[in-house]
Amino acid sequence: MSEENDLDSVELAAELTMAWLGNPNNRIEAEDLPGLFRNMHSAVAALAGNAGAQRDEQASEEFAPAVSVRKSLASKDHIVSMIDGKPCRPMASRPKSTASATI
């Protein structure tokens, strides 16, 4: 598994390096290219090593609403956000005018 992950990081680093070099605004000397590739590979490998830990952390995190559904819909004037618990006034679905516009 480690060998497969290492090959993937080498391929990804090569693709990222080619894309970076393909940008006409980026210029590099030929002798600096191996160093650039080493830096790109070490960055990709570091990110790949931390990716598994982040996925486990995100999977274990559960969403806890700020308020219950009943409390969110309790008022007729506004709803309460379940994310942060702040009241939100809904927009009017129709313009409030006394004159009725008919065709």
PyRosetta script that sets phi, psi and omega in degrees:
from pyrosetta import init, pose_from_sequence

init()
pose = pose_from_sequence("MSEENDLDSVELAAELTMAWLGNPNNRIEAEDLPGLFRNMHSAVAALAGNAGAQRDEQASEEFAPAVSVRKSLASKDHIVSMIDGKPCRPMASRPKSTASATI")
pose.set_psi(1, -39.6)
pose.set_omega(1, 179.9)
pose.set_phi(2, -65.6)
pose.set_psi(2, -39.6)
pose.set_omega(2, 178.0)
pose.set_phi(3, -62.5)
pose.set_psi(3, -43.4)
pose.set_omega(3, -179.7)
pose.set_phi(4, -64.3)
pose.set_psi(4, -41.8)
pose.set_omega(4, 178.9)
pose.set_phi(5, -65.0)
pose.set_psi(5, -39.0)
pose.set_omega(5, 179.5)
pose.set_phi(6, -65.6)
pose.set_psi(6, -41.8)
pose.set_omega(6, 177.8)
pose.set_phi(7, -63.7)
pose.set_psi(7, -41.0)
pose.set_omega(7, 178.7)
pose.set_phi(8, -63.0)
pose.set_psi(8, -39.4)
pose.set_omega(8, -179.7)
pose.set_phi(9, -69.8)
pose.set_psi(9, -33.8)
pose.set_omega(9, 176.5)
pose.set_phi(10, -66.6)
pose.set_psi(10, -45.1)
pose.set_omega(10, 179.2)
pose.set_phi(11, -63.7)
pose.set_psi(11, -43.0)
pose.set_omega(11, 179.8)
pose.set_phi(12, -65.7)
pose.set_psi(12, -41.1)
pose.set_omega(12, 177.7)
pose.set_phi(13, -63.4)
pose.set_psi(13, -39.2)
pose.set_omega(13, 178.3)
pose.set_phi(14, -64.7)
pose.set_psi(14, -43.9)
pose.set_omega(14, 179.1)
pose.set_phi(15, -64.3)
pose.set_psi(15, -42.1)
pose.set_omega(15, 178.9)
pose.set_phi(16, -65.4)
pose.set_psi(16, -39.6)
pose.set_omega(16, 178.6)
pose.set_phi(17, -64.8)
pose.set_psi(17, -43.3)
pose.set_omega(17, 178.1)
pose.set_phi(18, -63.2)
pose.set_psi(18, -40.5)
pose.set_omega(18, 178.8)
pose.set_phi(19, -65.7)
pose.set_psi(19, -40.8)
pose.set_omega(19, 179.8)
pose.set_phi(20, -65.1)
pose.set_psi(20, -41.6)
pose.set_omega(20, 179.4)
pose.set_phi(21, -71.8)
pose.set_psi(21, -23.6)
pose.set_omega(21, 178.8)
pose.set_phi(22, -71.4)
pose.set_psi(22, -17.1)
pose.set_omega(22, 178.2)
pose.set_phi(23, -75.6)
pose.set_psi(23, 123.7)
pose.set_omega(23, -177.3)
pose.set_phi(24, -67.2)
pose.set_psi(24, -16.0)
pose.set_omega(24, 179.7)
pose.set_phi(25, -80.9)
pose.set_psi(25, -16.2)
pose.set_omega(25, 180.0)
pose.set_phi(26, -96.9)
pose.set_psi(26, 123.3)
pose.set_omega(26, 179.4)
pose.set_phi(27, -124.2)
pose.set_psi(27, 140.2)
pose.set_omega(27, -179.1)
pose.set_phi(28, -147.9)
pose.set_psi(28, 145.9)
pose.set_omega(28, 177.1)
pose.set_phi(29, -76.5)
pose.set_psi(29, 154.6)
pose.set_omega(29, -177.4)
pose.set_phi(30, -62.6)
pose.set_psi(30, -36.2)
pose.set_omega(30, -178.4)
pose.set_phi(31, -74.0)
pose.set_psi(31, -16.0)
pose.set_omega(31, 178.6)
pose.set_phi(32, -88.6)
pose.set_psi(32, -8.2)
pose.set_omega(32, -176.6)
pose.set_phi(33, -62.5)
pose.set_psi(33, -44.7)
pose.set_omega(33, 178.1)
pose.set_phi(34, -60.8)
pose.set_psi(34, -38.1)
pose.set_omega(34, 177.8)
pose.set_phi(35, -65.5)
pose.set_psi(35, -39.8)
pose.set_omega(35, 177.2)
pose.set_phi(36, -62.1)
pose.set_psi(36, -43.8)
pose.set_omega(36, -179.8)
pose.set_phi(37, -65.6)
pose.set_psi(37, -40.2)
pose.set_omega(37, 177.4)
pose.set_phi(38, -61.4)
pose.set_psi(38, -43.8)
pose.set_omega(38, 178.7)
pose.set_phi(39, -63.3)
pose.set_psi(39, -42.1)
pose.set_omega(39, 179.9)
pose.set_phi(40, -64.4)
pose.set_psi(40, -43.1)
pose.set_omega(40, -179.3)
pose.set_phi(41, -65.9)
pose.set_psi(41, -41.1)
pose.set_omega(41, -180.0)
pose.set_phi(42, -66.6)
pose.set_psi(42, -35.9)
pose.set_omega(42, 177.3)
pose.set_phi(43, -67.1)
pose.set_psi(43, -42.9)
pose.set_omega(43, 179.4)
pose.set_phi(44, -66.0)
pose.set_psi(44, -42.3)
pose.set_omega(44, 179.7)
pose.set_phi(45, -64.4)
pose.set_psi(45, -39.6)
pose.set_omega(45, 178.5)
pose.set_phi(46, -65.0)
pose.set_psi(46, -41.8)
pose.set_omega(46, 178.1)
pose.set_phi(47, -66.8)
pose.set_psi(47, -37.9)
pose.set_omega(47, 179.3)
pose.set_phi(48, -67.8)
pose.set_psi(48, -33.7)
pose.set_omega(48, 178.8)
pose.set_phi(49, -69.3)
pose.set_psi(49, -34.0)
pose.set_omega(49, -179.3)
pose.set_phi(50, -87.7)
pose.set_psi(50, -14.5)
pose.set_omega(50, -176.1)
pose.set_phi(51, -64.6)
pose.set_psi(51, -39.6)
pose.set_omega(51, -179.4)
pose.set_phi(52, -64.5)
pose.set_psi(52, -40.0)
pose.set_omega(52, 179.4)
pose.set_phi(53, -67.2)
pose.set_psi(53, -38.1)
pose.set_omega(53, 179.6)
pose.set_phi(54, -67.9)
pose.set_psi(54, -39.2)
pose.set_omega(54, 179.3)
pose.set_phi(55, -62.8)
pose.set_psi(55, -42.7)
pose.set_omega(55, 178.7)
pose.set_phi(56, -63.1)
pose.set_psi(56, -39.9)
pose.set_omega(56, -179.5)
pose.set_phi(57, -66.2)
pose.set_psi(57, -41.5)
pose.set_omega(57, 179.7)
pose.set_phi(58, -68.5)
pose.set_psi(58, -35.3)
pose.set_omega(58, -178.5)
pose.set_phi(59, -68.9)
pose.set_psi(59, -34.4)
pose.set_omega(59, -177.9)
pose.set_phi(60, -79.6)
pose.set_psi(60, -20.7)
pose.set_omega(60, -179.6)
pose.set_phi(61, -75.7)
pose.set_psi(61, 127.3)
pose.set_omega(61, 178.8)
pose.set_phi(62, -111.8)
pose.set_psi(62, 150.8)
pose.set_omega(62, -179.7)
pose.set_phi(63, -82.2)
pose.set_psi(63, 128.6)
pose.set_omega(63, 176.4)
pose.set_phi(64, -117.6)
pose.set_psi(64, 112.7)
pose.set_omega(64, -177.8)
pose.set_phi(65, -65.7)
pose.set_psi(65, 150.0)
pose.set_omega(65, -179.6)
pose.set_phi(66, -70.0)
pose.set_psi(66, -34.9)
pose.set_omega(66, 178.6)
pose.set_phi(67, -135.9)
pose.set_psi(67, 164.4)
pose.set_omega(67, 178.4)
pose.set_phi(68, -79.3)
pose.set_psi(68, 165.7)
pose.set_omega(68, 178.4)
pose.set_phi(69, -63.0)
pose.set_psi(69, -41.8)
pose.set_omega(69, -179.8)
pose.set_phi(70, -59.7)
pose.set_psi(70, -44.5)
pose.set_omega(70, 179.8)
pose.set_phi(71, -70.1)
pose.set_psi(71, -33.6)
pose.set_omega(71, 179.9)
pose.set_phi(72, -63.2)
pose.set_psi(72, -36.2)
pose.set_omega(72, -176.8)
pose.set_phi(73, -105.2)
pose.set_psi(73, 14.4)
pose.set_omega(73, -174.3)
pose.set_phi(74, -69.6)
pose.set_psi(74, -35.4)
pose.set_omega(74, -175.9)
pose.set_phi(75, -94.4)
pose.set_psi(75, 144.6)
pose.set_omega(75, 176.5)
pose.set_phi(76, -83.2)
pose.set_psi(76, -19.2)
pose.set_omega(76, -177.6)
pose.set_phi(77, -83.1)
pose.set_psi(77, -31.0)
pose.set_omega(77, -176.9)
pose.set_phi(78, -153.1)
pose.set_psi(78, 165.6)
pose.set_omega(78, 172.0)
pose.set_phi(79, -111.0)
pose.set_psi(79, 157.1)
pose.set_omega(79, 178.8)
pose.set_phi(80, -107.0)
pose.set_psi(80, 128.4)
pose.set_omega(80, -179.4)
pose.set_phi(81, -63.4)
pose.set_psi(81, 132.3)
pose.set_omega(81, 178.1)
pose.set_phi(82, -79.3)
pose.set_psi(82, -13.6)
pose.set_omega(82, -179.9)
pose.set_phi(83, -81.0)
pose.set_psi(83, -52.7)
pose.set_omega(83, -175.6)
pose.set_phi(84, -119.7)
pose.set_psi(84, -3.6)
pose.set_omega(84, 176.5)
pose.set_phi(85, 80.2)
pose.set_psi(85, 10.4)
pose.set_omega(85, -179.5)
pose.set_phi(86, -89.8)
pose.set_psi(86, 144.1)
pose.set_omega(86, 178.3)
pose.set_phi(87, -74.0)
pose.set_psi(87, 142.4)
pose.set_omega(87, 179.6)
pose.set_phi(88, -129.6)
pose.set_psi(88, 129.5)
pose.set_omega(88, 177.2)
pose.set_phi(89, -90.0)
pose.set_psi(89, 125.7)
pose.set_omega(89, 178.4)
pose.set_phi(90, -70.5)
pose.set_psi(90, 151.4)
pose.set_omega(90, 177.6)
pose.set_phi(91, -73.4)
pose.set_psi(91, 150.1)
pose.set_omega(91, 178.1)
pose.set_phi(92, -69.7)
pose.set_psi(92, 135.3)
pose.set_omega(92, -179.3)
pose.set_phi(93, -81.8)
pose.set_psi(93, -22.3)
pose.set_omega(93, 178.1)
pose.set_phi(94, -131.7)
pose.set_psi(94, 148.6)
pose.set_omega(94, 175.4)
pose.set_phi(95, -66.3)
pose.set_psi(95, 141.0)
pose.set_omega(95, -179.0)
pose.set_phi(96, -92.3)
pose.set_psi(96, 94.3)
pose.set_omega(96, 176.1)
pose.set_phi(97, -133.2)
pose.set_psi(97, 150.8)
pose.set_omega(97, -178.3)
pose.set_phi(98, -78.8)
pose.set_psi(98, -28.5)
pose.set_omega(98, -179.3)
pose.set_phi(99, -82.6)
pose.set_psi(99, 132.6)
pose.set_omega(99, 179.4)
pose.set_phi(100, -91.6)
pose.set_psi(100, 128.1)
pose.set_omega(100, -180.0)
pose.set_phi(101, -95.6)
pose.set_psi(101, 111.6)
pose.set_omega(101, 177.5)
pose.set_phi(102, -121.0)
pose.set_psi(102, 153.3)
pose.set_omega(102, 179.9)
pose.set_phi(103, -107.2)
pose.dump_pdb("model.pdb")
